[in-house]
Amino acid sequence: MKLTKGSFLPKGLAMATLVLAALAPAAAQELKIGYVNSERVLRDAVPAKAAQSKLEAEFGRRERELTDQAAKLKAAADKLDKDAPTLPENERNRRQRELVELDRDLQRKRREFQEDLNQRKNEELSAVVERANRVIKQIFEQEKYDLILQEVIFAGSRVDITDKVIRALNTPAGPAAAPAPR
């Protein structure tokens, strides 16, 4: 790739170049590099699954209530459509206004539900991420890695330590399981 004035390296290539340049002094010895698939950790680790179950238990009832309210609104709209030709105009207008109010209320409740769910999900997952980061740091130090990456385009199975991180997270004992000091 020939660079001309005003050209730039793609973000991934630039990051790789910086990493390699920073690690050049260690080139005389073999580098120990690891990769962690964060998405898989947040999907497969027991603490992440527990957080998801906790959220489902906490928000399941509200979600069912919203689904029921939406079904009732649809049934009322279908009934109005069916009855509209035979209804007096003032009755038809009154029922249409009621439907608009019910829809507005449902949309407001859905927004509030989604905001509450997102906030709780962020709280629960941040605890899992903190713990995963402590586990990764512990692996980094104990196994003397030079570099552990989380966001990469491609990584070979030889450097993928995701399973090791998940196993450590799934083990309730040890310093990585202890809550972070506050």
Buried (B, 14 or more C-beta within 10 A) or exposed (E): EEEEEEEEEEEEEEBBEEBEEEEEEEEEEEEBBBBBBBEBBBEBBBBBBEBBEEBEEEBEEBEEEBEEBBEEBEEBBEEBEEEEEEBEEEEBEEBBEEBEEBBEEBEEBBEEBEEEBEEBBEEBBEBBBEBBBBBBEBBBEEEEBBBBEBEBEEBEEEBBBBBBBBEBBEEEEEEBBEEEEE
